[in-house]
């Protein structure tokens, strides 16, 4: 009998998972999109404004 297996075995999978997870975390943190500047406040508008204050609130509420 031969032990000719195709694909990865359990040990190979664990090696791959151990190196892929930190690489994915680094890629996610370094590829953060750059946000555009907030628009000026329009006092005549009755809708929610896109200001630095609202962006700071949304950033703090994100989890």
Residue pairs with C-beta under 8 A, 6 or more apart in sequence:
8 16
35 55
38 50
38 51
38 52
38 54
38 55
39 49
39 50
39 51
41 49
41 51
42 49
48 54
